Amino acid sequence: MLSEAGFDYETVFYHMTQEEILEANTALDMQIEARNQQIAAQQAEAEMRRRMGRR
């Protein structure tokens, strides 16, 4: 996850304050939640199209 967000261990453990780490974690959590919501919406749309195609 760190490299996906553009961080490496040295940056996190030696150059960031605890507050910066918490802020980065919060931002990453928000990004993951938005991605999960997008995936859920796409799945719901695909399911709706699948069901509508059966009529």
Secondary structure, DSSP 8 states (H G I E B T S, - for coil): -TTTTT--HHIIIII--HHHHHHHHHHHHHHHHHHHHHHHHHHHHHHHHHHHHT-
